[in-house]
Amino acid sequence: MPSDRVSLSVRPRGKPLKKLPEEISAPYTGKAADLYSELATRSDTSVHRLRIIKGSDGSLVPNSSDVSISQTGLRDQSTVYVKDLGPQIAWRTVFLVEYLGPIIIHPMLLALLPSSPPSTAQILSCLLITLHFVKREVETLFIHRFSAATMPARNIFKNSAHYWLLAGANIAYWIYKPNSPTARLHNPILIYGGLLLYIVGEVGNLSTHITLRNLRSAGGKERGIPSGLGFDLVTCPNYMFETLAWTGILAVTWSLSTLLFVAVAVGQMGVWAGGKEKKYRREFGDKYKKKRSVILPGVW
């Protein structure tokens, strides 16, 4: 390489940033993340709003400290396109807002809907669902490590609808009504069996989240092959245990509204788990032991 720096032509993709420079110079062996930082500073915008794309082949230049500019394939006089992704919001904030819905809605509707004292199954249902989402809030604050810092701010409404409407208002309205199946449920097999499934599912889910946390350093983006409780059975045992916990809730609520939420949630988790299995195989090759089931042993 005749020079230790490269000059890059910068072009906007889509709506241009007002202060986007037409050219930028960077160390050839510098980090790709530094390129993002420099463009963000020069453009007077958040680094999380930027996406840099190579003009030669349209591939993404990753915002990573583990990839050098030379490794991206950029050369002196290369052209890069910079896209403004629009207002962003932190993933952690999104999770906190999503899970807050059921925590508010369930106790509120339990207090408002019944015309007589709620049944044991109704009280237990409220307790189990509320504790489930309180656990998620605690995990978001103290356990989860996110590979991406932000997402488009507009998506918070779509993401929150799943929890505020489907897990919150939908389930709560139908199970806390005075004449609901939950109000009439007195079967100890369903109540105590559901409680057992719930406890096993929540503890197992927490265990796998801790395992996944320990694969990545604070602020890092490195990936590893997880092992431990459930990982010999399926690709994503956190989703397996999540399904188990919600099966327990389904037994206690005994409601079609809960079944609807569980069906949608398991379907979505199955899609995510399938994508995770493909990513493991692609990234780790023969080092990774392929799984036949991604979420439910012998089923999916």
C-alpha positions in Angstrom: 0.0 0.0 0.0 1.7 3.2 -1.1 0.0 5.3 1.6 -1.1 4.6 5.1 -4.3 6.6 4.5 -7.2 6.4 2.1 -9.4 9.1 0.7 -13.0 8.2 0.2 -15.7 9.9 -1.8 -18.9 10.3 0.2 -22.3 10.3 -1.4 -25.7 10.4 0.2 -28.2 7.5 -0.2 -31.8 8.7 0.2 -32.4 12.0 2.0 -29.0 13.6 2.5 -27.6 14.8 5.8 -27.1 18.6 5.6 -23.5 18.6 6.8 -22.4 15.3 5.1 -18.8 15.9 3.7 -18.1 15.0 0.1 -14.8 13.4 1.0 -13.2 11.9 4.0 -9.7 10.6 4.8 -9.0 7.8 7.2 -6.1 5.5 8.2 -6.0 2.4 6.0 -5.5 0.2 9.0 -8.0 2.1 11.1 -11.2 0.6 12.5 -14.4 0.7 10.5 -16.1 2.0 13.6 -13.8 5.1 13.4 -15.1 5.8 9.9 -18.6 5.9 11.4 -17.5 8.2 14.2 -15.7 10.6 11.9 -18.7 10.8 9.5 -21.1 11.3 12.5 -18.9 14.1 13.9 -18.5 15.8 10.5 -22.3 15.5 9.8 -23.2 16.6 13.3 -25.5 13.6 13.8 -25.7 10.4 16.0 -23.5 7.6 14.8 -26.4 5.2 15.3 -28.3 7.0 12.5 -25.7 6.1 9.9 -25.4 3.2 7.5 -22.3 3.1 5.3 -22.4 1.1 2.1 -19.6 0.4 -0.4 -20.2 1.9 -3.8 -18.4 -0.9 -5.6 -20.8 -3.8 -4.6 -23.4 -2.3 -2.3 -22.2 -4.3 0.7 -22.4 -2.9 4.2 -19.4 -1.4 5.9 -19.9 -2.7 9.5 -19.8 -0.3 12.4 -17.3 -2.5 14.2 -14.1 -2.1 16.1 -13.1 -5.6 15.2 -13.0 -4.9 11.4 -10.4 -2.6 9.8 -11.0 -0.3 6.9 -8.6 -2.5 4.8 -10.7 -5.6 5.6 -13.8 -4.0 4.3 -12.3 -3.9 0.8 -12.3 -0.1 0.6 -9.3 1.4 -1.2 -8.0 4.9 -1.9 -10.6 6.9 -4.0 -13.4 4.4 -3.3 -16.9 5.7 -3.0 -19.1 5.1 0.0 -22.8 5.9 0.3 -24.2 7.1 3.6 -27.8 6.6 4.5 -29.6 8.4 7.3 -31.7 5.8 9.2 -33.7 8.5 10.9 -34.4 8.9 14.6 -33.2 6.0 16.7 -34.2 4.6 20.1 -32.1 2.3 22.3 -33.1 -1.4 22.3 -33.0 -1.4 26.1 -35.5 1.4 26.2 -37.8 -0.5 23.7 -37.7 -3.6 25.9 -38.5 -1.6 29.0 -41.5 0.1 27.3 -42.8 -3.2 25.8 -42.9 -5.1 29.0 -44.4 -2.3 31.0 -47.8 -2.7 29.3 -48.9 -6.0 30.9 -47.4 -5.0 34.3 -49.9 -2.0 34.3 -52.8 -3.6 32.5 -53.3 -6.9 34.4 -53.5 -5.6 38.0 -55.6 -2.7 36.8 -58.2 -4.8 35.0 -58.2 -7.4 37.8 -59.2 -4.5 40.1 -61.8 -3.1 37.7 -63.6 -6.0 36.0 -64.8 -8.5 38.6 -68.2 -7.6 40.2 -67.4 -10.0 43.0 -64.1 -11.1 44.7 -61.8 -12.6 42.0 -61.3 -16.4 42.1 -58.0 -18.1 43.1 -57.2 -18.8 39.4 -57.8 -15.1 38.5 -55.5 -13.8 41.2 -52.9 -16.4 40.4 -53.1 -15.6 36.7 -52.5 -11.9 37.4 -49.6 -12.7 39.7 -47.9 -15.1 37.2 -48.2 -12.8 34.2 -47.1 -9.7 36.1 -44.1 -11.5 37.6 -43.2 -12.8 34.2 -42.9 -9.3 32.8 -41.2 -7.9 35.9 -38.6 -10.6 35.4 -38.2 -9.5 31.8 -37.7 -5.9 33.0 -35.0 -6.9 35.5 -33.3 -9.0 32.8 -33.3 -6.1 30.4 -31.7 -3.8 33.0 -29.1 -6.2 34.5 -28.6 -9.3 32.2 -29.2 -8.7 28.5 -26.3 -7.5 26.4 -27.5 -6.2 23.0 -25.6 -6.7 19.8 -27.2 -3.6 18.3 -27.5 -0.4 20.2 -30.6 1.1 18.6 -33.5 0.6 16.3 -35.7 3.0 14.3 -37.8 5.0 16.9 -41.0 4.4 14.9 -40.8 0.6 15.4 -41.5 1.0 19.2 -45.2 1.2 18.4 -45.3 -2.0 16.4 -43.1 -3.9 19.0 -45.1 -2.6 21.9 -48.5 -3.6 20.4 -47.6 -7.3 20.8 -47.3 -6.9 24.5 -49.6 -4.1 25.4 -52.5 -5.4 23.3 -52.1 -9.1 22.8 -50.5 -10.1 26.2 -52.0 -7.1 28.1 -55.5 -6.0 27.1 -56.5 -9.1 25.2 -55.7 -11.6 27.9 -56.6 -9.4 30.8 -60.1 -8.5 29.5 -61.1 -12.1 28.9 -59.7 -13.8 32.1 -60.8 -11.2 34.7 -64.5 -11.0 33.6 -66.8 -12.4 36.3 -68.2 -15.1 34.0 -64.8 -16.0 32.4 -63.5 -19.6 32.3 -60.7 -18.5 34.6 -63.3 -17.3 37.2 -64.9 -20.7 37.1 -61.7 -22.8 37.1 -61.2 -24.9 40.3 -59.4 -27.9 38.9 -56.3 -28.4 41.1 -54.5 -30.4 38.4 -54.6 -27.4 36.1 -53.8 -24.9 38.7 -50.9 -26.7 40.5 -49.7 -28.3 37.3 -49.6 -25.0 35.5 -47.8 -23.4 38.5 -45.1 -26.1 38.3 -44.6 -25.6 34.5 -44.4 -21.9 35.1 -41.7 -22.2 37.8 -39.6 -24.6 35.8 -40.0 -22.5 32.6 -39.1 -19.2 34.3 -36.0 -20.6 36.1 -34.8 -22.4 33.0 -35.3 -19.2 30.9 -33.3 -17.1 33.4 -30.5 -19.7 33.4 -30.2 -19.6 29.6 -30.3 -15.8 29.5 -27.3 -15.8 32.0 -25.5 -18.3 29.8 -26.0 -16.1 26.7 -24.9 -13.0 28.6 -21.6 -14.6 29.6 -20.8 -15.2 25.9 -20.3 -11.5 25.3 -18.2 -8.9 27.2 -19.8 -5.7 28.3 -20.1 -3.5 25.2 -18.6 -6.2 23.0 -20.0 -7.8 19.9 -18.2 -11.1 20.0 -20.1 -14.3 19.5 -19.7 -17.8 20.9 -21.3 -21.2 20.9 -23.5 -21.5 24.0 -23.6 -24.7 26.1 -25.4 -25.7 29.3 -29.0 -26.3 30.4 -31.1 -27.1 27.3 -28.6 -26.3 24.6 -28.0 -30.0 23.8 -31.8 -30.3 23.1 -32.6 -27.2 21.0 -30.9 -24.2 19.4 -32.7 -21.7 21.7 -33.6 -23.2 25.0 -34.5 -19.7 26.3 -37.5 -19.9 23.9 -38.2 -23.5 24.9 -38.4 -22.5 28.6 -40.5 -19.4 27.6 -42.9 -21.7 25.9 -43.1 -24.0 29.0 -43.8 -21.0 31.3 -46.6 -19.7 29.1 -48.0 -23.3 28.8 -48.3 -23.1 32.6 -50.0 -19.7 32.4 -52.4 -21.1 29.8 -53.3 -23.9 32.2 -54.1 -21.5 35.0 -56.0 -19.0 32.9 -57.8 -21.6 30.8 -58.6 -19.0 28.2 -58.6 -18.9 24.4 -57.1 -15.3 24.7 -54.0 -16.8 26.3 -53.9 -19.5 23.7 -53.9 -16.9 21.0 -51.0 -15.0 22.5 -49.0 -18.3 23.1 -49.6 -19.4 19.5 -48.4 -16.0 18.1 -45.4 -15.9 20.4 -44.2 -19.4 19.8 -44.6 -19.0 16.1 -42.4 -15.8 16.2 -39.8 -17.4 18.5 -39.6 -20.4 16.2 -38.8 -18.2 13.3 -36.1 -16.4 15.3 -34.7 -19.7 16.5 -34.5 -21.0 12.9 -32.6 -18.0 11.9 -30.2 -18.4 14.9 -29.5 -22.0 13.9 -28.6 -20.9 10.4 -26.3 -18.2 11.8 -24.6 -20.7 14.1 -23.9 -23.1 11.2 -22.7 -20.3 9.0 -20.4 -18.6 11.6 -18.9 -21.6 13.4 -19.0 -24.4 10.7 -17.9 -27.8 12.0 -17.2 -26.4 15.5 -21.0 -26.1 16.0 -23.1 -29.2 16.7 -26.1 -29.0 14.4 -29.5 -29.2 16.0 -32.5 -31.0 14.6 -34.9 -29.0 16.7 -34.6 -25.2 17.2 -37.2 -24.5 19.9 -39.3 -27.6 20.8 -37.5 -31.0 21.1 -38.7 -33.4 18.4 -41.4 -31.0 17.3 -39.8 -27.8 15.8 
